[in-house]
Amino acid sequence: MKPSSILFITSWSADDPLLQSYVLPYIKMIRELTGRDTRMFLLTWDRAEQSESFDVQRWKGQLQDLGVCHWSIPYRRFGWRAAAGYVGSVLRLALLARKERIEVLHPFAPAASAMAAMLRLTRKSGLVVDSWEPHADAMVETGTWTKASAAYRILSAAERWVAHHADVLLAASPAMEDFARSKWGEIRGRILVRPACVDLDAFDPDRFDRGLLRAERGFAPDDLICVVVSRFGGLYLSHEAFRFFSLAERTFGSSFRLLLLSAAPRESVIQWAASAGLSLQCITQVHVAHHQVPSWLAMGDFAFNPQKPVRSKRYGAPVKDAEYWAMGLPLVILPDISDDSAITAKEEAGVVLESLSDEAMSKGLLRLSAILASRKRPDMRIRGVAEKYRSPQKAKDVYRMVYFKDQDLPA
């Protein structure tokens, strides 16, 4: 029986593109399944300053259309002030959850799951953990945290608790189940696989005139454009990514263009480019709202995923790869990134680099050059990969199992 109320919890700010690409689409699916009589709430952790590309009115309109009430808590960088504020936020949320009689807590990603775990201790609610992955390990493996840090110890403990107490755990990859059992032991809740899906209507190259867009935005018809929608640093490559871009410029010559859809500081981009020997003239950097991303991808020839190839990313959920495929773009990716590296190799939907060495990157670029020379752009065969593996219907079927077939959730 469907719940009467759901609190969706995120650790992202309302202006974060992940809210648009990775949270709202799934809330919309669940709304379609449960109907308007299920009350829905969405929690975000909001920074004091919002992104310039953030359209507040559009955001409010989306929530209103979905019938979702927005709750917000202030974001603070990790430290004693943040810890004190966090505890206070949990107590206030516990009171709100009690007042609104929240039946199901539905966090997206591990940091939000930690908040949900604390709320679960204050009231008997169902717990559906979405985007279940070992994020604490990823932060250590990428050098962002150390195992001795308070941040790692807190999140690692929360991940262990969630693994033992959640009613439903939604993994992005089937491999997550074996990993979890080896790390945390027996898992009580039901494990389902919900891949990172894409809106195939919004990300459809047939909606756009590729040549016209290039002309309007200052690109030549014969430019060879590499598109990257990503952060840099932390969980993502920075210097190594720009070494790849520099090698791509040498491989493809003066026609090579790098299109960065990124909020990375311009000074950092300039520094990384200079260090790698990449000419600044080939770089175009813009920061656009998520609904504008498809029109920029429509100009591209291939895409690059700069996620670091650390062990724990085998179990994560890259959001952008499905969007690249849906737009018919060959993907350059490193090994063992979720299921996406294996799919790329199996379906010939791009190139999997063997390593981050110059030799491996050069070999990958030669394979990519052959792919680009032999196929039209956009490559509709690659779009078929998105339809096969990342169709929204796959996610909707999983949510139907969660909210209509799970007897462990409150009636």
LUMNUTI-158438 format. One record per residue (C-alpha): residue in three letters; x, y, z; residue number from 1. Coordinates in pm, whole numbers. Layout:
<pts>
<"ALA", <X, Y, Z>, NUM>,
...
</pts>
This chain:
<pts>
<"MET", <0, 0, 0>, 1>,
<"LYS", <139, 340, -94>, 2>,
<"PRO", <252, 579, 183>, 3>,
<"SER", <56, 892, 267>, 4>,
<"SER", <372, 1106, 303>, 5>,
<"ILE", <733, 1095, 180>, 6>,
<"LEU", <1029, 1315, 274>, 7>,
<"PHE", <1295, 1323, 1>, 8>,
<"ILE", <1631, 1419, 148>, 9>,
<"THR", <1932, 1552, -44>, 10>,
<"SER", <2269, 1691, 61>, 11>,
<"TRP", <2271, 1934, -232>, 12>,
<"SER", <2173, 2297, -261>, 13>,
<"ALA", <1859, 2385, -453>, 14>,
<"ASP", <2072, 2545, -726>, 15>,
<"ASP", <2289, 2234, -774>, 16>,
<"PRO", <2243, 2086, -1124>, 17>,
<"LEU", <2210, 1741, -962>, 18>,
<"LEU", <1870, 1846, -828>, 19>,
<"GLN", <1753, 1893, -1186>, 20>,
<"SER", <1929, 1597, -1346>, 21>,
<"TYR", <1920, 1343, -1067>, 22>,
<"VAL", <1647, 1416, -812>, 23>,
<"LEU", <1344, 1591, -961>, 24>,
<"PRO", <1301, 1340, -1248>, 25>,
<"TYR", <1272, 1056, -997>, 26>,
<"ILE", <1040, 1249, -769>, 27>,
<"LYS", <822, 1310, -1074>, 28>,
<"MET", <813, 935, -1144>, 29>,
<"ILE", <715, 857, -787>, 30>,
<"ARG", <447, 1130, -800>, 31>,
<"GLU", <303, 969, -1114>, 32>,
<"LEU", <294, 633, -938>, 33>,
<"THR", <149, 745, -606>, 34>,
<"GLY", <-91, 1014, -725>, 35>,
<"ARG", <-169, 1351, -571>, 36>,
<"ASP", <-298, 1216, -242>, 37>,
<"THR", <55, 1129, -125>, 38>,
<"ARG", <206, 1435, 43>, 39>,
<"MET", <567, 1500, -62>, 40>,
<"PHE", <845, 1707, 91>, 41>,
<"LEU", <1195, 1782, -38>, 42>,
<"LEU", <1490, 1880, 182>, 43>,
<"THR", <1792, 2068, 42>, 44>,
<"TRP", <2107, 2203, 212>, 45>,
<"ASP", <2137, 2555, 76>, 46>,
<"ARG", <2441, 2777, 46>, 47>,
<"ALA", <2413, 3147, 129>, 48>,
<"GLU", <2501, 3243, -230>, 49>,
<"GLN", <2324, 3079, -522>, 50>,
<"SER", <2459, 3014, -870>, 51>,
<"GLU", <2404, 3288, -1129>, 52>,
<"SER", <2241, 3034, -1361>, 53>,
<"PHE", <1983, 2933, -1100>, 54>,
<"ASP", <1629, 3028, -1203>, 55>,
<"VAL", <1445, 3059, -871>, 56>,
<"GLN", <1102, 3107, -1027>, 57>,
<"ARG", <1145, 2805, -1251>, 58>,
<"TRP", <1250, 2598, -948>, 59>,
<"LYS", <947, 2708, -747>, 60>,
<"GLY", <723, 2635, -1044>, 61>,
<"GLN", <862, 2283, -1078>, 62>,
<"LEU", <796, 2206, -712>, 63>,
<"GLN", <447, 2351, -737>, 64>,
<"ASP", <370, 2140, -1045>, 65>,
<"LEU", <489, 1829, -861>, 66>,
<"GLY", <297, 1920, -548>, 67>,
<"VAL", <615, 1911, -337>, 68>,
<"CYS", <676, 2122, -25>, 69>,
<"HIS", <1035, 2251, 2>, 70>,
<"TRP", <1227, 2237, 330>, 71>,
<"SER", <1571, 2400, 351>, 72>,
<"ILE", <1858, 2392, 598>, 73>,
<"PRO", <2175, 2606, 574>, 74>,
<"TYR", <2491, 2447, 438>, 75>,
<"ARG", <2816, 2493, 631>, 76>,
<"ARG", <3161, 2351, 556>, 77>,
<"PHE", <3265, 2067, 784>, 78>,
<"GLY", <3381, 2183, 1129>, 79>,
<"TRP", <3252, 2230, 1482>, 80>,
<"ARG", <3010, 2507, 1379>, 81>,
<"ALA", <2875, 2284, 1101>, 82>,
<"ALA", <2843, 1991, 1344>, 83>,
<"ALA", <2648, 2204, 1593>, 84>,
<"GLY", <2426, 2339, 1317>, 85>,
<"TYR", <2374, 1988, 1182>, 86>,
<"VAL", <2252, 1858, 1517>, 87>,
<"GLY", <2017, 2154, 1549>, 88>,
<"SER", <1886, 2093, 1197>, 89>,
<"VAL", <1820, 1726, 1273>, 90>,
<"LEU", <1619, 1819, 1582>, 91>,
<"ARG", <1411, 2075, 1390>, 92>,
<"LEU", <1354, 1828, 1109>, 93>,
<"ALA", <1251, 1562, 1358>, 94>,
<"LEU", <983, 1796, 1490>, 95>,
<"LEU", <865, 1877, 1137>, 96>,
<"ALA", <861, 1508, 1042>, 97>,
<"ARG", <651, 1434, 1349>, 98>,
<"LYS", <414, 1722, 1278>, 99>,
<"GLU", <370, 1616, 913>, 100>,
<"ARG", <350, 1245, 1007>, 101>,
<"ILE", <621, 1146, 758>, 102>,
<"GLU", <584, 778, 677>, 103>,
<"VAL", <884, 726, 447>, 104>,
<"LEU", <1230, 883, 444>, 105>,
<"HIS", <1377, 871, 92>, 106>,
<"PRO", <1735, 1009, 84>, 107>,
<"PHE", <1937, 1045, -235>, 108>,
<"ALA", <2308, 953, -201>, 109>,
<"PRO", <2514, 866, 109>, 110>,
<"ALA", <2548, 1206, 278>, 111>,
<"ALA", <2171, 1249, 273>, 112>,
<"SER", <2135, 891, 400>, 113>,
<"ALA", <2333, 990, 711>, 114>,
<"MET", <2074, 1260, 784>, 115>,
<"ALA", <1793, 1010, 721>, 116>,
<"ALA", <1955, 763, 960>, 117>,
<"MET", <1946, 1022, 1239>, 118>,
<"LEU", <1583, 1110, 1164>, 119>,
<"ARG", <1495, 740, 1160>, 120>,
<"LEU", <1617, 719, 1520>, 121>,
<"THR", <1360, 982, 1624>, 122>,
<"ARG", <1052, 822, 1466>, 123>,
<"LYS", <939, 495, 1313>, 124>,
<"SER", <946, 569, 940>, 125>,
<"GLY", <1022, 355, 639>, 126>,
<"LEU", <1370, 414, 495>, 127>,
<"VAL", <1436, 391, 121>, 128>,
<"VAL", <1801, 467, 43>, 129>,
<"ASP", <1843, 587, -315>, 130>,
<"SER", <2179, 593, -499>, 131>,
<"TRP", <2334, 355, -244>, 132>,
<"GLU", <2713, 354, -280>, 133>,
<"PRO", <3031, 368, -64>, 134>,
<"HIS", <3092, 742, -73>, 135>,
<"ALA", <3315, 760, 237>, 136>,
<"ASP", <3563, 520, 75>, 137>,
<"ALA", <3555, 723, -247>, 138>,
<"MET", <3652, 1038, -59>, 139>,
<"VAL", <3954, 859, 91>, 140>,
<"GLU", <4057, 689, -232>, 141>,
<"THR", <4058, 1020, -418>, 142>,
<"GLY", <4264, 1189, -148>, 143>,
<"THR", <3987, 1426, -40>, 144>,
<"TRP", <3965, 1283, 313>, 145>,
<"THR", <4185, 1059, 528>, 146>,
<"LYS", <4063, 757, 721>, 147>,
<"ALA", <4152, 942, 1041>, 148>,
<"SER", <3931, 1239, 957>, 149>,
<"ALA", <3609, 1300, 1148>, 150>,
<"ALA", <3417, 1334, 820>, 151>,
<"TYR", <3522, 985, 710>, 152>,
<"ARG", <3447, 823, 1045>, 153>,
<"ILE", <3101, 982, 1068>, 154>,
<"LEU", <2993, 900, 713>, 155>,
<"SER", <3144, 550, 725>, 156>,
<"ALA", <2952, 473, 1045>, 157>,
<"ALA", <2631, 609, 889>, 158>,
<"GLU", <2680, 393, 578>, 159>,
<"ARG", <2721, 84, 797>, 160>,
<"TRP", <2408, 168, 998>, 161>,
<"VAL", <2206, 229, 681>, 162>,
<"ALA", <2321, -102, 532>, 163>,
<"HIS", <2183, -284, 838>, 164>,
<"HIS", <1862, -86, 897>, 165>,
<"ALA", <1720, 44, 566>, 166>,
<"ASP", <1404, -118, 434>, 167>,
<"VAL", <1506, -78, 70>, 168>,
<"LEU", <1848, -6, -79>, 169>,
<"LEU", <1858, 120, -439>, 170>,
<"ALA", <2197, 57, -598>, 171>,
<"ALA", <2315, 193, -931>, 172>,
<"SER", <2503, -128, -1015>, 173>,
<"PRO", <2432, -498, -942>, 174>,
<"ALA", <2793, -522, -820>, 175>,
<"MET", <2705, -314, -513>, 176>,
<"GLU", <2531, -605, -338>, 177>,
<"ASP", <2840, -829, -324>, 178>,
<"PHE", <3057, -534, -221>, 179>,
<"ALA", <2817, -439, 59>, 180>,
<"ARG", <2794, -791, 198>, 181>,
<"SER", <3172, -825, 200>, 182>,
<"LYS", <3213, -487, 375>, 183>,
<"TRP", <2916, -474, 612>, 184>,
<"GLY", <2795, -832, 644>, 185>,
<"GLU", <2437, -947, 606>, 186>,
<"ILE", <2196, -683, 468>, 187>,
<"ARG", <1846, -684, 620>, 188>,
<"GLY", <1665, -472, 363>, 189>,
<"ARG", <1569, -547, 6>, 190>,
<"ILE", <1833, -457, -252>, 191>,
<"LEU", <1714, -334, -593>, 192>,
<"VAL", <1907, -188, -886>, 193>,
<"ARG", <1796, 152, -1011>, 194>,
<"PRO", <2035, 273, -1284>, 195>,
<"ALA", <2107, 641, -1350>, 196>,
<"CYS", <1842, 708, -1615>, 197>,
<"VAL", <1800, 992, -1863>, 198>,
<"ASP", <1508, 1194, -1997>, 199>,
<"LEU", <1511, 1067, -2355>, 200>,
<"ASP", <1272, 1339, -2469>, 201>,
<"ALA", <1479, 1628, -2336>, 202>,
<"PHE", <1810, 1471, -2445>, 203>,
<"ASP", <1719, 1404, -2807>, 204>,
<"PRO", <1953, 1530, -3082>, 205>,
<"ASP", <1665, 1545, -3331>, 206>,
<"ARG", <1530, 1846, -3138>, 207>,
<"PHE", <1824, 2061, -3246>, 208>,
<"ASP", <1986, 2205, -3558>, 209>,
<"ARG", <2351, 2124, -3492>, 210>,
<"GLY", <2487, 2356, -3761>, 211>,
<"LEU", <2270, 2651, -3658>, 212>,
<"LEU", <2367, 2617, -3291>, 213>,
<"ARG", <2736, 2611, -3381>, 214>,
<"ALA", <2701, 2923, -3593>, 215>,
<"GLU", <2508, 3110, -3321>, 216>,
<"ARG", <2765, 3021, -3054>, 217>,
<"GLY", <3081, 3094, -3249>, 218>,
<"PHE", <3188, 2745, -3359>, 219>,
<"ALA", <3285, 2647, -3714>, 220>,
<"PRO", <3114, 2361, -3901>, 221>,
<"ASP", <3438, 2159, -3909>, 222>,
<"ASP", <3535, 2215, -3543>, 223>,
<"LEU", <3580, 1890, -3351>, 224>,
<"ILE", <3421, 1955, -3012>, 225>,
<"CYS", <3488, 1761, -2693>, 226>,
<"VAL", <3211, 1824, -2439>, 227>,
<"VAL", <3263, 1792, -2064>, 228>,
<"VAL", <2982, 1851, -1813>, 229>,
<"SER", <3158, 1812, -1481>, 230>,
<"ARG", <3336, 1943, -1178>, 231>,
<"PHE", <3714, 1907, -1154>, 232>,
<"GLY", <3915, 1804, -850>, 233>,
<"GLY", <3813, 1588, -554>, 234>,
<"LEU", <3626, 1291, -700>, 235>,
<"TYR", <3717, 1413, -1049>, 236>,
<"LEU", <4041, 1450, -1241>, 237>,
<"SER", <4193, 1793, -1292>, 238>,
<"HIS", <4556, 1802, -1414>, 239>,
<"GLU", <4521, 1456, -1573>, 240>,
<"ALA", <4204, 1559, -1756>, 241>,
<"PHE", <4378, 1859, -1908>, 242>,
<"ARG", <4670, 1638, -2015>, 243>,
<"PHE", <4412, 1436, -2207>, 244>,
<"PHE", <4269, 1752, -2363>, 245>,
<"SER", <4619, 1866, -2462>, 246>,
<"LEU", <4690, 1530, -2627>, 247>,
<"ALA", <4353, 1557, -2804>, 248>,
<"GLU", <4454, 1897, -2940>, 249>,
<"ARG", <4776, 1746, -3075>, 250>,
<"THR", <4587, 1451, -3222>, 251>,
<"PHE", <4310, 1647, -3394>, 252>,
<"GLY", <4501, 1966, -3468>, 253>,
<"SER", <4367, 2317, -3492>, 254>,
<"SER", <4007, 2198, -3535>, 255>,
<"PHE", <3994, 2069, -3175>, 256>,
<"ARG", <3768, 2260, -2935>, 257>,
<"LEU", <3703, 2195, -2567>, 258>,
<"LEU", <3357, 2288, -2445>, 259>,
<"LEU", <3339, 2294, -2065>, 260>,
<"LEU", <2994, 2312, -1909>, 261>,
<"SER", <3139, 2363, -1565>, 262>,
<"ALA", <3141, 2598, -1269>, 263>,
<"ALA", <3513, 2534, -1213>, 264>,
<"PRO", <3701, 2859, -1131>, 265>,
<"ARG", <3833, 3016, -1450>, 266>,
<"GLU", <4172, 3075, -1285>, 267>,
<"SER", <4203, 2701, -1216>, 268>,
<"VAL", <4109, 2615, -1574>, 269>,
<"ILE", <4378, 2854, -1703>, 270>,
<"GLN", <4635, 2703, -1466>, 271>,
<"TRP", <4552, 2342, -1561>, 272>,
<"ALA", <4560, 2428, -1932>, 273>,
<"ALA", <4896, 2605, -1905>, 274>,
<"SER", <5047, 2317, -1709>, 275>,
<"ALA", <4930, 2066, -1971>, 276>,
<"GLY", <5030, 2275, -2273>, 277>,
<"LEU", <4670, 2320, -2389>, 278>,
<"SER", <4599, 2641, -2579>, 279>,
<"LEU", <4343, 2868, -2414>, 280>,
<"GLN", <4204, 2961, -2757>, 281>,
<"CYS", <4047, 2617, -2794>, 282>,
<"ILE", <3855, 2638, -2462>, 283>,
<"THR", <3498, 2762, -2427>, 284>,
<"GLN", <3361, 2755, -2073>, 285>,
<"VAL", <3000, 2824, -1983>, 286>,
<"HIS", <2781, 2750, -1682>, 287>,
<"VAL", <2421, 2692, -1780>, 288>,
<"ALA", <2105, 2561, -1617>, 289>,
<"HIS", <2038, 2190, -1659>, 290>,
<"HIS", <1746, 2237, -1901>, 291>,
<"GLN", <1987, 2420, -2136>, 292>,
<"VAL", <2250, 2143, -2136>, 293>,
<"PRO", <2100, 1937, -2424>, 294>,
<"SER", <2137, 2223, -2674>, 295>,
<"TRP", <2508, 2252, -2586>, 296>,
<"LEU", <2564, 1877, -2608>, 297>,
<"ALA", <2398, 1884, -2951>, 298>,
<"MET", <2703, 2070, -3086>, 299>,
<"GLY", <2952, 1809, -2964>, 300>,
<"ASP", <3145, 1533, -3137>, 301>,
<"PHE", <3242, 1331, -2828>, 302>,
<"ALA", <3231, 1356, -2449>, 303>,
<"PHE", <3478, 1294, -2169>, 304>,
<"ASN", <3402, 1167, -1817>, 305>,
<"PRO", <3675, 1284, -1573>, 306>,
<"GLN", <3569, 1067, -1278>, 307>,
<"LYS", <3871, 920, -1101>, 308>,
<"PRO", <3903, 543, -1152>, 309>,
<"VAL", <3911, 446, -784>, 310>,
<"ARG", <3773, 118, -652>, 311>,
<"SER", <3456, 255, -494>, 312>,
<"LYS", <3343, 434, -814>, 313>,
<"ARG", <3268, 90, -954>, 314>,
<"TYR", <2948, 107, -752>, 315>,
<"GLY", <2845, 470, -813>, 316>,
<"ALA", <2599, 635, -1049>, 317>,
<"PRO", <2743, 876, -1309>, 318>,
<"VAL", <2457, 1101, -1418>, 319>,
<"LYS", <2607, 1253, -1732>, 320>,
<"ASP", <2710, 939, -1921>, 321>,
<"ALA", <2350, 853, -2006>, 322>,
<"GLU", <2292, 1210, -2124>, 323>,
<"TYR", <2597, 1191, -2353>, 324>,
<"TRP", <2480, 860, -2499>, 325>,
<"ALA", <2124, 989, -2546>, 326>,
<"MET", <2267, 1276, -2752>, 327>,
<"GLY", <2460, 1029, -2969>, 328>,
<"LEU", <2805, 1124, -2836>, 329>,
<"PRO", <3087, 866, -2812>, 330>,
<"LEU", <3213, 863, -2453>, 331>,
<"VAL", <3575, 859, -2337>, 332>,
<"ILE", <3587, 707, -1989>, 333>,
<"LEU", <3833, 539, -1753>, 334>,
<"PRO", <3805, 175, -1636>, 335>,
<"ASP", <3562, 52, -1370>, 336>,
<"ILE", <3338, 359, -1349>, 337>,
<"SER", <3006, 205, -1237>, 338>,
<"ASP", <2872, -21, -1517>, 339>,
<"ASP", <2937, 253, -1771>, 340>,
<"SER", <3294, 156, -1862>, 341>,
<"ALA", <3187, -202, -1936>, 342>,
<"ILE", <2884, -81, -2135>, 343>,
<"THR", <3103, 157, -2336>, 344>,
<"ALA", <3335, -129, -2431>, 345>,
<"LYS", <3063, -386, -2496>, 346>,
<"GLU", <2842, -160, -2707>, 347>,
<"GLU", <3131, 25, -2878>, 348>,
<"ALA", <2979, 346, -2744>, 349>,
<"GLY", <3312, 521, -2710>, 350>,
<"VAL", <3658, 446, -2572>, 351>,
<"VAL", <3773, 311, -2236>, 352>,
<"LEU", <4122, 444, -2160>, 353>,
<"GLU", <4356, 178, -2024>, 354>,
<"SER", <4519, 421, -1779>, 355>,
<"LEU", <4615, 786, -1728>, 356>,
<"SER", <4956, 749, -1894>, 357>,
<"ASP", <5028, 959, -2204>, 358>,
<"GLU", <5073, 637, -2402>, 359>,
<"ALA", <4732, 500, -2300>, 360>,
<"MET", <4562, 832, -2368>, 361>,
<"SER", <4723, 858, -2712>, 362>,
<"LYS", <4611, 504, -2797>, 363>,
<"GLY", <4260, 587, -2685>, 364>,
<"LEU", <4255, 903, -2896>, 365>,
<"LEU", <4359, 706, -3204>, 366>,
<"ARG", <4071, 463, -3146>, 367>,
<"LEU", <3838, 759, -3096>, 368>,
<"SER", <3963, 919, -3418>, 369>,
<"ALA", <3873, 602, -3608>, 370>,
<"ILE", <3525, 599, -3453>, 371>,
<"LEU", <3461, 963, -3544>, 372>,
<"ALA", <3585, 909, -3899>, 373>,
<"SER", <3354, 613, -3956>, 374>,
<"ARG", <3027, 742, -3806>, 375>,
<"LYS", <2787, 1028, -3855>, 376>,
<"ARG", <2721, 1283, -3583>, 377>,
<"PRO", <2510, 1247, -3384>, 378>,
<"ASP", <2555, 869, -3371>, 379>,
<"MET", <2202, 732, -3334>, 380>,
<"ARG", <2338, 384, -3267>, 381>,
<"ILE", <2492, 525, -2948>, 382>,
<"ARG", <2159, 686, -2858>, 383>,
<"GLY", <2027, 331, -2866>, 384>,
<"VAL", <2264, 248, -2580>, 385>,
<"ALA", <2089, 506, -2361>, 386>,
<"GLU", <1752, 364, -2461>, 387>,
<"LYS", <1868, 10, -2378>, 388>,
<"TYR", <2036, 72, -2044>, 389>,
<"ARG", <1911, 407, -1911>, 390>,
<"SER", <1546, 435, -2010>, 391>,
<"PRO", <1331, 616, -1751>, 392>,
<"GLN", <1096, 317, -1758>, 393>,
<"LYS", <1363, 110, -1582>, 394>,
<"ALA", <1362, 349, -1288>, 395>,
<"LYS", <984, 373, -1284>, 396>,
<"ASP", <953, -6, -1267>, 397>,
<"VAL", <1186, -13, -966>, 398>,
<"TYR", <995, 260, -784>, 399>,
<"ARG", <673, 74, -849>, 400>,
<"MET", <827, -228, -672>, 401>,
<"VAL", <931, -6, -380>, 402>,
<"TYR", <605, 176, -322>, 403>,
<"PHE", <351, -90, -415>, 404>,
<"LYS", <513, -426, -342>, 405>,
<"ASP", <721, -369, -30>, 406>,
<"GLN", <538, -489, 280>, 407>,
<"ASP", <819, -368, 506>, 408>,
<"LEU", <722, -4, 448>, 409>,
<"PRO", <450, 150, 664>, 410>,
<"ALA", <95, 94, 541>, 411>,
</pts>
